[in-house]
Amino acid sequence: MDARVASCDPSKSLGTPVRVADFDPNAARSTPRLSPDELTIYFTSNGADAGADLSMAVRSSTSMPFGGEKVLTQSTPSNDNDPMVSADQLLLWFHSNRNGTADIFVATRVSA
């Protein structure tokens, strides 16, 4: 088990929030979610066509900033939101209007 989780005391307050480095401060992003190893962050970003896109960024270690922000290939012009990966990183869940209604979708892959 991760030592940070084992020693977590839920009665203690968290520190003052700070902006995550290496992201354009003028771009809108929401619903950030980390992969289990905390090396990839998945989030919703403003799309080029005024919709929302599924996006991600990576880092080489948990002490490094995220970089290389990119839109996921699963994203469409149909307002895709709230990406989340499974513990094994083989499934990606999100909601989208791609079929005319706001539904939950899942994309799979064979390896992380």
NUDRENNU-322486 format. One line per field, with one value per atom (N, C-alpha, C, O): residue in one letter; residue number from 1; x, y, z. Coordinates in steps of 0.2 Angstrom, whole numbers, plus 5000, padded with zeros to 4 digits. Layout:
NUDRENNU-322486
r (A | ...)
k (NUM | ...)
x (X | ...)
y (Y | ...)
z (Z | ...)
end
This chain:
NUDRENNU-322486
r (M | M | M | M | D | D | D | D | A | A | A | A | R | R | R | R | V | V | V | V | A | A | A | A | S | S | S | S | C | C | C | C | D | D | D | D | P | P | P | P | S | S | S | S | K | K | K | K | S | S | S | S | L | L | L | L | G | G | G | G | T | T | T | T | P | P | P | P | V | V | V | V | R | R | R | R | V | V | V | V | A | A | A | A | D | D | D | D | F | F | F | F | D | D | D | D | P | P | P | P | N | N | N | N | A | A | A | A | A | A | A | A | R | R | R | R | S | S | S | S | T | T | T | T | P | P | P | P | R | R | R | R | L | L | L | L | S | S | S | S | P | P | P | P | D | D | D | D | E | E | E | E | L | L | L | L | T | T | T | T | I | I | I | I | Y | Y | Y | Y | F | F | F | F | T | T | T | T | S | S | S | S | N | N | N | N | G | G | G | G | A | A | A | A | D | D | D | D | A | A | A | A | G | G | G | G | A | A | A | A | D | D | D | D | L | L | L | L | S | S | S | S | M | M | M | M | A | A | A | A | V | V | V | V | R | R | R | R | S | S | S | S | S | S | S | S | T | T | T | T | S | S | S | S | M | M | M | M | P | P | P | P | F | F | F | F | G | G | G | G | G | G | G | G | E | E | E | E | K | K | K | K | V | V | V | V | L | L | L | L | T | T | T | T | Q | Q | Q | Q | S | S | S | S | T | T | T | T | P | P | P | P | S | S | S | S | N | N | N | N | D | D | D | D | N | N | N | N | D | D | D | D | P | P | P | P | M | M | M | M | V | V | V | V | S | S | S | S | A | A | A | A | D | D | D | D | Q | Q | Q | Q | L | L | L | L | L | L | L | L | L | L | L | L | W | W | W | W | F | F | F | F | H | H | H | H | S | S | S | S | N | N | N | N | R | R | R | R | N | N | N | N | G | G | G | G | T | T | T | T | A | A | A | A | D | D | D | D | I | I | I | I | F | F | F | F | V | V | V | V | A | A | A | A | T | T | T | T | R | R | R | R | V | V | V | V | S | S | S | S | A | A | A | A)
k (1 | 1 | 1 | 1 | 2 | 2 | 2 | 2 | 3 | 3 | 3 | 3 | 4 | 4 | 4 | 4 | 5 | 5 | 5 | 5 | 6 | 6 | 6 | 6 | 7 | 7 | 7 | 7 | 8 | 8 | 8 | 8 | 9 | 9 | 9 | 9 | 10 | 10 | 10 | 10 | 11 | 11 | 11 | 11 | 12 | 12 | 12 | 12 | 13 | 13 | 13 | 13 | 14 | 14 | 14 | 14 | 15 | 15 | 15 | 15 | 16 | 16 | 16 | 16 | 17 | 17 | 17 | 17 | 18 | 18 | 18 | 18 | 19 | 19 | 19 | 19 | 20 | 20 | 20 | 20 | 21 | 21 | 21 | 21 | 22 | 22 | 22 | 22 | 23 | 23 | 23 | 23 | 24 | 24 | 24 | 24 | 25 | 25 | 25 | 25 | 26 | 26 | 26 | 26 | 27 | 27 | 27 | 27 | 28 | 28 | 28 | 28 | 29 | 29 | 29 | 29 | 30 | 30 | 30 | 30 | 31 | 31 | 31 | 31 | 32 | 32 | 32 | 32 | 33 | 33 | 33 | 33 | 34 | 34 | 34 | 34 | 35 | 35 | 35 | 35 | 36 | 36 | 36 | 36 | 37 | 37 | 37 | 37 | 38 | 38 | 38 | 38 | 39 | 39 | 39 | 39 | 40 | 40 | 40 | 40 | 41 | 41 | 41 | 41 | 42 | 42 | 42 | 42 | 43 | 43 | 43 | 43 | 44 | 44 | 44 | 44 | 45 | 45 | 45 | 45 | 46 | 46 | 46 | 46 | 47 | 47 | 47 | 47 | 48 | 48 | 48 | 48 | 49 | 49 | 49 | 49 | 50 | 50 | 50 | 50 | 51 | 51 | 51 | 51 | 52 | 52 | 52 | 52 | 53 | 53 | 53 | 53 | 54 | 54 | 54 | 54 | 55 | 55 | 55 | 55 | 56 | 56 | 56 | 56 | 57 | 57 | 57 | 57 | 58 | 58 | 58 | 58 | 59 | 59 | 59 | 59 | 60 | 60 | 60 | 60 | 61 | 61 | 61 | 61 | 62 | 62 | 62 | 62 | 63 | 63 | 63 | 63 | 64 | 64 | 64 | 64 | 65 | 65 | 65 | 65 | 66 | 66 | 66 | 66 | 67 | 67 | 67 | 67 | 68 | 68 | 68 | 68 | 69 | 69 | 69 | 69 | 70 | 70 | 70 | 70 | 71 | 71 | 71 | 71 | 72 | 72 | 72 | 72 | 73 | 73 | 73 | 73 | 74 | 74 | 74 | 74 | 75 | 75 | 75 | 75 | 76 | 76 | 76 | 76 | 77 | 77 | 77 | 77 | 78 | 78 | 78 | 78 | 79 | 79 | 79 | 79 | 80 | 80 | 80 | 80 | 81 | 81 | 81 | 81 | 82 | 82 | 82 | 82 | 83 | 83 | 83 | 83 | 84 | 84 | 84 | 84 | 85 | 85 | 85 | 85 | 86 | 86 | 86 | 86 | 87 | 87 | 87 | 87 | 88 | 88 | 88 | 88 | 89 | 89 | 89 | 89 | 90 | 90 | 90 | 90 | 91 | 91 | 91 | 91 | 92 | 92 | 92 | 92 | 93 | 93 | 93 | 93 | 94 | 94 | 94 | 94 | 95 | 95 | 95 | 95 | 96 | 96 | 96 | 96 | 97 | 97 | 97 | 97 | 98 | 98 | 98 | 98 | 99 | 99 | 99 | 99 | 100 | 100 | 100 | 100 | 101 | 101 | 101 | 101 | 102 | 102 | 102 | 102 | 103 | 103 | 103 | 103 | 104 | 104 | 104 | 104 | 105 | 105 | 105 | 105 | 106 | 106 | 106 | 106 | 107 | 107 | 107 | 107 | 108 | 108 | 108 | 108 | 109 | 109 | 109 | 109 | 110 | 110 | 110 | 110 | 111 | 111 | 111 | 111 | 112 | 112 | 112 | 112)
x (5004 | 5000 | 5004 | 5010 | 5002 | 5006 | 5006 | 5001 | 5012 | 5013 | 5009 | 5007 | 5008 | 5004 | 4997 | 4994 | 4994 | 4987 | 4987 | 4983 | 4992 | 4992 | 4993 | 4990 | 4996 | 4997 | 4992 | 4993 | 4987 | 4982 | 4978 | 4975 | 4977 | 4973 | 4967 | 4969 | 4961 | 4956 | 4954 | 4950 | 4956 | 4954 | 4958 | 4957 | 4964 | 4969 | 4966 | 4964 | 4968 | 4966 | 4971 | 4977 | 4969 | 4974 | 4977 | 4974 | 4983 | 4986 | 4982 | 4977 | 4985 | 4982 | 4983 | 4989 | 4978 | 4978 | 4983 | 4983 | 4987 | 4991 | 4989 | 4987 | 4990 | 4989 | 4994 | 5000 | 4991 | 4996 | 5000 | 4998 | 5007 | 5012 | 5011 | 5009 | 5014 | 5014 | 5008 | 5008 | 5002 | 4996 | 4995 | 4996 | 4992 | 4991 | 4986 | 4980 | 4987 | 4983 | 4976 | 4971 | 4976 | 4971 | 4966 | 4961 | 4968 | 4963 | 4959 | 4961 | 4953 | 4948 | 4949 | 4949 | 4949 | 4950 | 4946 | 4945 | 4943 | 4939 | 4939 | 4942 | 4937 | 4936 | 4943 | 4943 | 4948 | 4955 | 4954 | 4952 | 4957 | 4958 | 4964 | 4966 | 4968 | 4974 | 4974 | 4969 | 4978 | 4979 | 4981 | 4984 | 4980 | 4983 | 4990 | 4991 | 4994 | 5001 | 5003 | 5009 | 4998 | 4998 | 5003 | 5005 | 5005 | 5009 | 5005 | 5008 | 4999 | 4994 | 4989 | 4986 | 4987 | 4981 | 4976 | 4978 | 4970 | 4965 | 4960 | 4959 | 4957 | 4953 | 4949 | 4950 | 4944 | 4940 | 4943 | 4945 | 4944 | 4946 | 4941 | 4937 | 4942 | 4938 | 4940 | 4946 | 4935 | 4937 | 4937 | 4935 | 4941 | 4941 | 4935 | 4934 | 4930 | 4923 | 4918 | 4912 | 4920 | 4916 | 4913 | 4909 | 4914 | 4912 | 4918 | 4922 | 4917 | 4922 | 4926 | 4923 | 4932 | 4936 | 4939 | 4940 | 4940 | 4944 | 4951 | 4954 | 4955 | 4962 | 4966 | 4964 | 4973 | 4977 | 4984 | 4986 | 4988 | 4995 | 4999 | 4996 | 5005 | 5009 | 5015 | 5017 | 5018 | 5024 | 5029 | 5026 | 5035 | 5039 | 5040 | 5042 | 5038 | 5038 | 5033 | 5031 | 5031 | 5026 | 5029 | 5025 | 5035 | 5038 | 5039 | 5042 | 5038 | 5039 | 5032 | 5027 | 5032 | 5026 | 5023 | 5027 | 5017 | 5014 | 5016 | 5017 | 5016 | 5018 | 5015 | 5012 | 5016 | 5013 | 5006 | 5003 | 5002 | 4995 | 4992 | 4995 | 4987 | 4985 | 4977 | 4975 | 4974 | 4967 | 4967 | 4971 | 4963 | 4963 | 4959 | 4955 | 4961 | 4958 | 4951 | 4947 | 4949 | 4942 | 4937 | 4931 | 4940 | 4936 | 4933 | 4936 | 4927 | 4923 | 4921 | 4922 | 4918 | 4915 | 4909 | 4905 | 4907 | 4901 | 4901 | 4896 | 4905 | 4905 | 4906 | 4902 | 4912 | 4914 | 4917 | 4921 | 4915 | 4917 | 4919 | 4917 | 4922 | 4924 | 4927 | 4925 | 4933 | 4936 | 4939 | 4941 | 4939 | 4941 | 4944 | 4940 | 4950 | 4952 | 4952 | 4951 | 4951 | 4951 | 4958 | 4963 | 4958 | 4964 | 4970 | 4975 | 4968 | 4973 | 4974 | 4978 | 4971 | 4972 | 4970 | 4972 | 4965 | 4963 | 4956 | 4954 | 4953 | 4946 | 4946 | 4949 | 4942 | 4941 | 4934 | 4931 | 4931 | 4924 | 4923 | 4928 | 4918 | 4917 | 4909 | 4906 | 4907 | 4900 | 4900 | 4905 | 4896 | 4896 | 4889 | 4884 | 4888 | 4882 | 4883 | 4879 | 4887 | 4889 | 4883 | 4883 | 4878 | 4873 | 4866 | 4861 | 4867 | 4861 | 4858 | 4854 | 4860 | 4859 | 4865 | 4870 | 4864 | 4870 | 4871 | 4867 | 4875 | 4876 | 4883 | 4888 | 4884 | 4890 | 4893 | 4890 | 4900 | 4903 | 4909 | 4912 | 4911 | 4918 | 4922 | 4919 | 4928 | 4933 | 4938 | 4940 | 4940 | 4945 | 4951 | 4951 | 4956 | 4963 | 4966 | 4964 | 4970 | 4973 | 4979 | 4981 | 4983 | 4988 | 4989 | 4987 | 4991 | 4992 | 4998 | 5000)
y (4994 | 5000 | 5006 | 5006 | 5011 | 5018 | 5021 | 5021 | 5023 | 5026 | 5032 | 5033 | 5036 | 5042 | 5040 | 5043 | 5034 | 5032 | 5029 | 5031 | 5025 | 5022 | 5027 | 5026 | 5033 | 5037 | 5043 | 5048 | 5043 | 5048 | 5049 | 5044 | 5055 | 5056 | 5061 | 5067 | 5058 | 5062 | 5068 | 5072 | 5068 | 5074 | 5080 | 5085 | 5079 | 5084 | 5088 | 5085 | 5095 | 5099 | 5098 | 5097 | 5100 | 5100 | 5107 | 5112 | 5108 | 5114 | 5119 | 5117 | 5125 | 5130 | 5127 | 5125 | 5128 | 5125 | 5130 | 5136 | 5127 | 5131 | 5128 | 5122 | 5132 | 5131 | 5125 | 5126 | 5120 | 5115 | 5118 | 5121 | 5118 | 5121 | 5118 | 5112 | 5121 | 5119 | 5118 | 5114 | 5121 | 5121 | 5128 | 5133 | 5130 | 5136 | 5139 | 5136 | 5144 | 5147 | 5150 | 5152 | 5152 | 5155 | 5150 | 5152 | 5143 | 5138 | 5135 | 5134 | 5134 | 5131 | 5124 | 5120 | 5121 | 5114 | 5112 | 5116 | 5106 | 5104 | 5096 | 5093 | 5094 | 5087 | 5083 | 5078 | 5085 | 5082 | 5075 | 5075 | 5070 | 5064 | 5061 | 5060 | 5058 | 5055 | 5048 | 5044 | 5045 | 5038 | 5035 | 5039 | 5028 | 5026 | 5027 | 5027 | 5027 | 5028 | 5036 | 5038 | 5040 | 5047 | 5050 | 5056 | 5047 | 5049 | 5052 | 5056 | 5051 | 5054 | 5057 | 5055 | 5063 | 5067 | 5067 | 5069 | 5065 | 5065 | 5071 | 5072 | 5075 | 5081 | 5083 | 5080 | 5087 | 5090 | 5097 | 5101 | 5098 | 5105 | 5108 | 5104 | 5114 | 5117 | 5115 | 5115 | 5113 | 5111 | 5116 | 5122 | 5115 | 5120 | 5123 | 5128 | 5118 | 5120 | 5122 | 5121 | 5125 | 5127 | 5121 | 5123 | 5115 | 5109 | 5108 | 5112 | 5102 | 5100 | 5094 | 5090 | 5093 | 5088 | 5084 | 5086 | 5077 | 5073 | 5074 | 5073 | 5076 | 5078 | 5074 | 5071 | 5074 | 5071 | 5075 | 5078 | 5074 | 5076 | 5071 | 5067 | 5070 | 5065 | 5068 | 5074 | 5065 | 5067 | 5060 | 5055 | 5061 | 5056 | 5053 | 5047 | 5057 | 5055 | 5060 | 5065 | 5058 | 5062 | 5068 | 5072 | 5069 | 5075 | 5080 | 5086 | 5078 | 5082 | 5085 | 5083 | 5091 | 5094 | 5090 | 5086 | 5091 | 5087 | 5091 | 5098 | 5088 | 5092 | 5088 | 5082 | 5090 | 5086 | 5086 | 5080 | 5091 | 5091 | 5089 | 5092 | 5084 | 5083 | 5080 | 5078 | 5081 | 5079 | 5072 | 5069 | 5068 | 5060 | 5059 | 5063 | 5054 | 5052 | 5050 | 5050 | 5048 | 5046 | 5052 | 5052 | 5058 | 5064 | 5066 | 5065 | 5069 | 5071 | 5078 | 5081 | 5081 | 5088 | 5088 | 5093 | 5082 | 5081 | 5083 | 5079 | 5087 | 5089 | 5083 | 5080 | 5080 | 5074 | 5077 | 5082 | 5074 | 5076 | 5071 | 5065 | 5073 | 5069 | 5063 | 5057 | 5062 | 5056 | 5053 | 5057 | 5047 | 5043 | 5036 | 5033 | 5034 | 5028 | 5023 | 5024 | 5016 | 5011 | 5010 | 5013 | 5006 | 5005 | 5002 | 5003 | 4997 | 4994 | 4999 | 4997 | 5004 | 5009 | 5006 | 5009 | 5001 | 4998 | 5001 | 4999 | 5004 | 5007 | 5014 | 5017 | 5018 | 5025 | 5026 | 5025 | 5029 | 5031 | 5038 | 5042 | 5041 | 5048 | 5048 | 5044 | 5055 | 5056 | 5060 | 5065 | 5059 | 5063 | 5064 | 5060 | 5069 | 5070 | 5067 | 5069 | 5063 | 5061 | 5057 | 5057 | 5054 | 5051 | 5055 | 5052 | 5061 | 5066 | 5066 | 5071 | 5062 | 5062 | 5062 | 5059 | 5064 | 5064 | 5057 | 5055 | 5053 | 5046 | 5044 | 5048 | 5039 | 5037 | 5032 | 5027 | 5033 | 5029 | 5026 | 5028 | 5020 | 5017 | 5015 | 5013 | 5017 | 5015 | 5010 | 5011 | 5005 | 5000 | 5000 | 5002 | 4997 | 4996 | 4989 | 4987 | 4986 | 4980 | 4981 | 4976 | 4986 | 4988 | 4995 | 4999 | 4996 | 5003 | 5006 | 5012)
z (5000 | 5000 | 5000 | 5003 | 4996 | 4996 | 5003 | 5007 | 5005 | 5012 | 5013 | 5019 | 5008 | 5008 | 5010 | 5014 | 5008 | 5009 | 5016 | 5020 | 5018 | 5025 | 5030 | 5036 | 5029 | 5034 | 5034 | 5038 | 5030 | 5029 | 5035 | 5038 | 5038 | 5044 | 5041 | 5040 | 5040 | 5037 | 5042 | 5039 | 5048 | 5052 | 5051 | 5054 | 5048 | 5046 | 5040 | 5035 | 5040 | 5035 | 5029 | 5031 | 5023 | 5018 | 5017 | 5020 | 5014 | 5013 | 5009 | 5006 | 5008 | 5003 | 4996 | 4994 | 4992 | 4985 | 4981 | 4982 | 4976 | 4971 | 4964 | 4963 | 4959 | 4952 | 4950 | 4952 | 4947 | 4944 | 4938 | 4934 | 4939 | 4934 | 4927 | 4927 | 4923 | 4916 | 4912 | 4907 | 4914 | 4911 | 4909 | 4913 | 4903 | 4901 | 4906 | 4906 | 4910 | 4915 | 4912 | 4915 | 4905 | 4902 | 4899 | 4896 | 4899 | 4896 | 4901 | 4907 | 4899 | 4904 | 4905 | 4899 | 4911 | 4912 | 4918 | 4922 | 4918 | 4923 | 4924 | 4920 | 4930 | 4932 | 4931 | 4928 | 4934 | 4934 | 4938 | 4943 | 4935 | 4938 | 4936 | 4931 | 4942 | 4941 | 4939 | 4942 | 4935 | 4935 | 4941 | 4946 | 4942 | 4949 | 4951 | 4957 | 4946 | 4947 | 4948 | 4949 | 4947 | 4947 | 4942 | 4943 | 4937 | 4931 | 4925 | 4921 | 4925 | 4920 | 4923 | 4928 | 4920 | 4923 | 4917 | 4911 | 4918 | 4913 | 4915 | 4921 | 4910 | 4912 | 4906 | 4900 | 4907 | 4902 | 4900 | 4904 | 4894 | 4891 | 4886 | 4883 | 4885 | 4880 | 4873 | 4872 | 4869 | 4863 | 4858 | 4859 | 4852 | 4847 | 4844 | 4842 | 4844 | 4841 | 4847 | 4846 | 4852 | 4858 | 4862 | 4866 | 4860 | 4864 | 4870 | 4871 | 4873 | 4878 | 4875 | 4871 | 4876 | 4874 | 4880 | 4885 | 4879 | 4883 | 4882 | 4877 | 4888 | 4887 | 4892 | 4897 | 4891 | 4896 | 4896 | 4891 | 4901 | 4901 | 4905 | 4910 | 4904 | 4908 | 4911 | 4910 | 4916 | 4919 | 4921 | 4921 | 4921 | 4922 | 4929 | 4931 | 4934 | 4941 | 4945 | 4942 | 4951 | 4955 | 4957 | 4960 | 4957 | 4959 | 4953 | 4955 | 4947 | 4941 | 4939 | 4941 | 4936 | 4933 | 4927 | 4924 | 4926 | 4920 | 4914 | 4914 | 4908 | 4902 | 4896 | 4897 | 4890 | 4884 | 4884 | 4882 | 4886 | 4886 | 4879 | 4874 | 4878 | 4872 | 4872 | 4878 | 4867 | 4867 | 4865 | 4860 | 4868 | 4867 | 4860 | 4858 | 4857 | 4851 | 4851 | 4846 | 4857 | 4858 | 4858 | 4858 | 4859 | 4859 | 4852 | 4847 | 4852 | 4846 | 4847 | 4853 | 4842 | 4843 | 4847 | 4847 | 4850 | 4853 | 4861 | 4864 | 4863 | 4870 | 4875 | 4878 | 4875 | 4879 | 4885 | 4885 | 4891 | 4897 | 4902 | 4901 | 4908 | 4914 | 4913 | 4915 | 4909 | 4908 | 4915 | 4920 | 4915 | 4921 | 4919 | 4915 | 4921 | 4919 | 4925 | 4931 | 4923 | 4928 | 4931 | 4929 | 4937 | 4941 | 4936 | 4937 | 4931 | 4927 | 4921 | 4917 | 4920 | 4915 | 4908 | 4903 | 4908 | 4902 | 4900 | 4894 | 4904 | 4902 | 4904 | 4908 | 4899 | 4900 | 4900 | 4895 | 4905 | 4905 | 4905 | 4907 | 4901 | 4901 | 4899 | 4897 | 4899 | 4896 | 4890 | 4890 | 4886 | 4879 | 4876 | 4878 | 4872 | 4868 | 4861 | 4857 | 4860 | 4853 | 4850 | 4844 | 4853 | 4850 | 4851 | 4850 | 4853 | 4854 | 4861 | 4862 | 4865 | 4872 | 4877 | 4874 | 4883 | 4887 | 4890 | 4894 | 4887 | 4890 | 4892 | 4891 | 4896 | 4898 | 4893 | 4891 | 4891 | 4886 | 4890 | 4895 | 4887 | 4889 | 4883 | 4878 | 4883 | 4878 | 4881 | 4887 | 4878 | 4880 | 4876 | 4871 | 4879 | 4876 | 4879 | 4884 | 4875 | 4878 | 4882 | 4886 | 4882 | 4887 | 4888 | 4884 | 4894 | 4896 | 4893 | 4894)
end
